[in-house]
Amino acid sequence: MKIDKLLVKKVAAIARINLSEQELIRFTQDFKNILKDFSELRKIDTDSVEPTFCPIDLKNIYRQDSVGKCLTKQKALSNTKHKEKGFFKGPKTI
């Protein structure tokens, strides 16, 4: 794909971005560098690599549910000034 100032102007117009002449020159070079980097990635042999949607294997993600020590109502409400009648007070919703 040929990257030139005309293509960068077209992309900028689609994105509704006004670019100066210096920005056009800089983005033209940046686009060329990005495509060059992707062409380097295409050279990597990935035939033996399994496709994946998650790079981290999610095994044993569940833990045993166990009862622990709970906060008292007074301790839970001690750090808020938004409380009323022993409960947290939130914003009014309509």
VMD Tcl script that draws the C-alpha trace (Angstrom):
set ca {
  {0.00 0.00 0.00}
  {1.35 3.40 -0.97}
  {1.34 5.88 1.89}
  {1.52 9.51 0.85}
  {0.23 12.89 2.03}
  {-2.93 12.50 -0.03}
  {-3.88 9.29 1.80}
  {-3.11 10.87 5.18}
  {-5.28 13.88 4.25}
  {-8.11 11.52 3.30}
  {-7.86 9.63 6.60}
  {-7.73 12.92 8.52}
  {-10.82 14.17 6.68}
  {-12.72 10.99 7.53}
  {-11.69 11.40 11.18}
  {-12.57 15.13 10.97}
  {-9.08 16.18 12.02}
  {-7.39 19.26 10.65}
  {-3.67 18.66 10.17}
  {-0.96 21.21 9.48}
  {1.65 20.60 6.78}
  {4.19 19.50 9.43}
  {1.69 17.07 10.92}
  {0.95 15.64 7.48}
  {4.64 14.95 6.94}
  {5.03 13.43 10.41}
  {1.92 11.23 10.15}
  {2.88 10.07 6.67}
  {6.19 8.83 8.05}
  {4.48 7.34 11.11}
  {2.02 5.40 8.92}
  {4.89 4.09 6.82}
  {6.71 2.94 9.96}
  {3.60 1.20 11.30}
  {3.08 -0.70 8.06}
  {6.75 -1.64 8.02}
  {6.44 -3.04 11.56}
  {3.38 -5.09 10.55}
  {5.24 -6.47 7.55}
  {7.96 -7.65 9.95}
  {5.30 -9.40 12.04}
  {3.99 -11.18 8.92}
  {7.41 -12.83 8.50}
  {7.08 -14.69 11.82}
  {6.14 -18.36 11.44}
  {3.00 -18.92 13.52}
  {1.81 -22.17 11.93}
  {2.54 -24.21 15.05}
  {0.92 -21.69 17.43}
  {-2.62 -22.40 18.62}
  {-5.01 -19.45 18.28}
  {-6.20 -18.05 21.60}
  {-8.57 -15.39 22.81}
  {-6.99 -15.18 26.25}
  {-3.19 -15.33 26.64}
  {-3.44 -16.54 30.24}
  {-4.78 -20.03 30.90}
  {-7.79 -19.71 33.22}
  {-7.67 -22.87 35.31}
  {-8.99 -23.12 38.85}
  {-10.41 -19.62 38.86}
  {-13.02 -20.51 41.48}
  {-12.26 -20.58 45.16}
  {-14.03 -22.32 47.97}
  {-16.78 -20.16 49.47}
  {-16.20 -19.89 53.18}
  {-17.65 -17.81 55.99}
  {-15.35 -15.17 57.43}
  {-15.45 -12.46 60.04}
  {-17.97 -9.72 59.19}
  {-17.94 -6.04 60.05}
  {-20.45 -4.73 62.53}
  {-22.99 -2.22 61.27}
  {-21.36 0.56 63.32}
  {-17.88 -0.23 62.00}
  {-19.11 -0.39 58.38}
  {-20.82 3.00 58.72}
  {-17.99 4.62 60.71}
  {-16.11 5.98 57.65}
  {-19.03 7.67 55.89}
  {-20.92 10.84 56.54}
  {-23.71 9.71 54.18}
  {-25.79 7.56 56.53}
  {-29.31 7.69 57.84}
  {-31.17 5.45 60.32}
  {-28.37 2.87 60.36}
  {-27.99 2.55 56.56}
  {-25.80 4.06 53.82}
  {-27.58 6.99 52.19}
  {-27.28 7.26 48.42}
  {-28.42 9.88 45.92}
  {-32.10 10.20 45.18}
  {-33.21 8.46 41.98}
  {-36.28 9.29 39.99}
}
mol new
graphics top color blue
foreach p $ca { graphics top sphere $p radius 0.5 }
foreach p [lrange $ca 0 end-1] q [lrange $ca 1 end] { graphics top cylinder $p $q radius 0.2 }
display resetview
